Amino acid sequence: MVSDVKDKVKKFLQEVLEAEGVRIISVDRADDGWVAEAEVAAKNQYLASIRPEYRVFEKERYIIKLNADLGVSSYKRVGSREEERRSSTYDF
């Protein structure tokens, strides 16, 4: 069943976000379905608008909720690696 959830999430993100690559980070059972976290390689839209031949990608993280029938009920972007790097603090 987990592999079905992973397949559904990958297909959804590739269709909706036109993602070049999708990596499933986690899949958890919820009361009414499933919750998955995925890392997506998405084209940098700003650079693509300036020079379409540029193929610069950014990694973004998404949370996807699926119902018991494996239909996507919601999804949201929760950040990117760049945002994590900027907000992290270092203790020396």
Backbone bond lengths (Angstrom), bond angles and torsions (degrees), N, CA, C in turn:
res aa  C-N    CA-C-N  psi(-1)  N-CA   C-N-CA  omega(-1)  CA-C   N-CA-C  phi
1 M - - - 1.442 - - 1.533 111.27 -
2 V 1.325 117.89 -38.47 1.463 121.19 179.31 1.528 110.40 -61.19
3 S 1.318 116.77 -39.50 1.470 119.15 179.22 1.524 111.21 -64.98
4 D 1.335 117.72 -32.93 1.466 121.02 176.07 1.535 110.71 -66.20
5 V 1.329 116.07 -40.49 1.465 120.85 177.68 1.523 109.54 -62.71
6 K 1.327 117.00 -46.91 1.465 120.91 -179.93 1.524 111.25 -59.61
7 D 1.321 116.88 -44.58 1.470 121.00 179.33 1.526 111.46 -61.97
8 K 1.334 116.38 -42.98 1.460 121.26 -179.00 1.530 111.01 -64.40
9 V 1.340 116.35 -42.57 1.464 121.09 -179.51 1.526 109.99 -65.36
10 K 1.337 117.51 -45.29 1.470 120.44 179.42 1.524 111.04 -59.46
11 K 1.316 116.01 -47.27 1.469 120.19 -179.17 1.525 111.02 -61.94
12 F 1.328 116.73 -43.25 1.459 121.35 179.70 1.526 111.39 -60.28
13 L 1.323 116.96 -49.67 1.460 120.54 -177.80 1.527 112.29 -66.63
14 Q 1.314 117.12 -35.85 1.462 119.80 177.78 1.522 110.91 -66.12
15 E 1.330 117.05 -37.63 1.461 120.26 -179.71 1.527 112.25 -75.40
16 V 1.325 116.66 -47.26 1.461 120.61 -173.73 1.526 112.25 -75.49
17 L 1.327 116.61 -44.43 1.462 120.47 -175.87 1.523 113.72 -98.07
18 E 1.327 115.83 -3.57 1.466 120.86 -174.56 1.530 110.19 52.74
19 A 1.318 114.86 42.93 1.462 121.95 -177.62 1.522 110.86 -72.13
20 E 1.312 115.39 138.87 1.467 121.27 177.68 1.523 110.84 -78.53
21 G 1.313 116.43 -33.65 1.458 120.76 -178.94 1.506 110.36 -146.08
22 V 1.323 116.05 141.78 1.458 121.79 179.42 1.522 107.89 -132.93
23 R 1.340 115.54 129.39 1.463 120.57 176.25 1.516 107.07 -122.87
24 I 1.321 116.63 123.30 1.458 121.79 178.74 1.523 108.15 -80.35
25 I 1.317 116.24 122.87 1.464 121.51 -179.23 1.522 111.04 -90.23
26 S 1.343 116.25 -42.26 1.463 119.06 -179.94 1.519 110.50 -153.96
27 V 1.334 114.64 153.96 1.460 122.87 174.21 1.521 106.22 -136.69
28 D 1.331 116.16 124.74 1.461 121.34 -179.45 1.518 110.18 -128.55
29 R 1.315 115.11 142.75 1.459 121.32 176.06 1.524 107.87 -77.19
30 A 1.319 117.57 134.28 1.464 123.36 176.63 1.527 108.22 -115.95
31 D 1.317 116.47 171.08 1.464 120.73 -178.53 1.524 112.24 -56.88
32 D 1.313 116.10 -42.82 1.458 120.72 -174.53 1.523 113.56 -112.28
33 G 1.329 117.70 16.68 1.461 119.96 179.47 1.511 111.96 160.55
34 W 1.338 115.82 -127.67 1.456 122.36 -175.15 1.512 110.92 -138.27
35 V 1.339 115.39 154.42 1.458 121.92 174.03 1.525 106.67 -130.32
36 A 1.323 115.82 127.39 1.459 120.62 -179.53 1.520 109.44 -124.43
37 E 1.320 115.07 148.00 1.461 121.29 173.45 1.513 106.99 -117.74
38 A 1.328 115.94 134.82 1.460 120.37 -176.47 1.522 110.56 -136.08
39 E 1.312 114.52 150.13 1.456 122.08 173.41 1.520 106.76 -107.96
40 V 1.336 115.75 129.79 1.459 121.64 -172.67 1.524 109.75 -121.53
41 A 1.312 116.37 134.74 1.461 121.70 172.17 1.525 106.93 -93.07
42 A 1.328 115.66 106.25 1.462 121.53 -177.50 1.520 109.94 -113.68
43 K 1.311 115.51 142.30 1.463 120.63 -179.82 1.523 110.10 -65.63
44 N 1.318 116.66 136.75 1.454 122.08 176.16 1.531 107.56 -68.23
45 Q 1.327 115.67 107.19 1.463 120.96 -174.50 1.527 112.76 -66.45
46 Y 1.302 116.98 -33.11 1.464 120.01 179.37 1.531 110.78 -63.15
47 L 1.334 116.49 -51.22 1.465 119.19 179.96 1.527 111.76 -66.19
48 A 1.317 116.78 -35.43 1.461 120.24 178.55 1.523 111.29 -65.42
49 S 1.337 117.24 -31.78 1.466 119.46 179.09 1.533 111.28 -73.49
50 I 1.324 116.65 -28.59 1.464 120.58 179.04 1.526 110.86 -79.84
51 R 1.316 115.11 -50.94 1.467 121.46 -178.55 1.528 108.37 -135.60
52 P 1.325 118.24 99.04 1.461 121.22 -176.52 1.537 114.41 -56.67
53 E 1.313 117.58 -23.78 1.461 119.05 -179.04 1.536 112.39 -76.83
54 Y 1.337 117.73 -13.04 1.462 120.65 176.73 1.529 109.30 -69.73
55 R 1.300 116.12 131.89 1.459 120.77 178.08 1.534 108.39 -121.19
56 V 1.319 114.61 72.07 1.450 121.70 179.57 1.527 107.56 -103.47
57 F 1.329 115.66 128.29 1.457 120.81 -177.57 1.520 110.65 -115.43
58 E 1.313 114.31 150.09 1.457 121.92 175.63 1.524 108.08 -122.07
59 K 1.324 115.66 144.23 1.463 119.44 177.09 1.518 108.67 -91.31
60 E 1.322 115.27 127.33 1.453 122.28 179.25 1.520 108.82 -126.56
61 R 1.343 116.04 148.90 1.460 120.42 179.44 1.520 110.25 -108.12
62 Y 1.324 116.06 141.38 1.460 122.71 -179.68 1.520 110.11 -132.24
63 I 1.336 115.21 148.07 1.456 123.34 170.46 1.521 106.48 -109.14
64 I 1.327 115.97 127.87 1.462 121.79 -177.95 1.514 108.34 -122.40
65 K 1.331 117.04 128.99 1.461 121.86 177.06 1.524 108.64 -107.38
66 L 1.328 114.84 132.77 1.454 121.31 178.44 1.524 109.10 -121.21
67 N 1.330 116.76 145.55 1.460 119.77 176.38 1.527 109.59 -81.57
68 A 1.305 116.99 -178.12 1.468 121.70 -176.47 1.532 112.18 -62.95
69 D 1.326 117.10 -26.00 1.466 121.88 178.85 1.520 112.35 -88.19
70 L 1.325 117.17 8.87 1.460 125.36 -179.46 1.527 113.76 66.34
71 G 1.301 115.89 27.21 1.456 120.79 172.05 1.520 108.58 -90.28
72 V 1.315 117.61 137.80 1.459 121.15 -179.73 1.526 108.65 -72.60
73 S 1.333 115.86 121.15 1.463 120.16 179.71 1.521 111.60 -98.10
74 S 1.344 117.63 -27.97 1.462 120.31 176.08 1.523 109.93 -165.63
75 Y 1.329 114.17 160.04 1.460 120.26 173.70 1.515 108.35 -153.16
76 K 1.343 115.85 152.91 1.456 119.55 177.06 1.520 109.42 -152.49
77 R 1.311 114.30 150.37 1.463 121.06 175.87 1.522 107.47 -82.65
78 V 1.314 116.45 131.61 1.458 120.01 -177.78 1.513 112.49 -113.89
79 G 1.301 118.36 0.09 1.456 119.77 176.14 1.509 112.56 145.28
80 S 1.323 113.31 -179.69 1.450 120.60 178.16 1.509 108.41 -135.71
81 R 1.287 117.45 166.89 1.464 120.97 178.62 1.520 111.28 -63.39
82 E 1.322 116.90 -35.81 1.466 120.38 179.23 1.522 110.36 -63.52
83 E 1.330 117.50 -42.36 1.458 120.70 178.54 1.521 111.13 -64.09
84 E 1.334 116.55 -40.18 1.461 120.41 178.16 1.522 110.76 -62.82
85 R 1.313 116.74 -41.67 1.457 121.44 -178.23 1.532 110.24 -64.98
86 R 1.338 116.80 -41.80 1.463 120.57 -178.98 1.528 111.76 -68.60
87 S 1.322 117.95 -34.27 1.458 120.63 -174.83 1.527 113.03 -89.74
88 S 1.300 118.19 -9.34 1.468 119.28 -178.22 1.524 110.28 -76.51
89 T 1.314 114.46 151.18 1.459 119.97 177.26 1.516 108.28 -114.63
90 Y 1.291 114.43 151.29 1.457 120.22 -178.46 1.521 108.68 -118.40
91 D 1.318 115.30 129.25 1.452 121.05 176.03 1.519 108.87 -104.78
92 F 1.318 116.02 122.44 1.471 120.07 179.13 1.495 109.96 -110.13
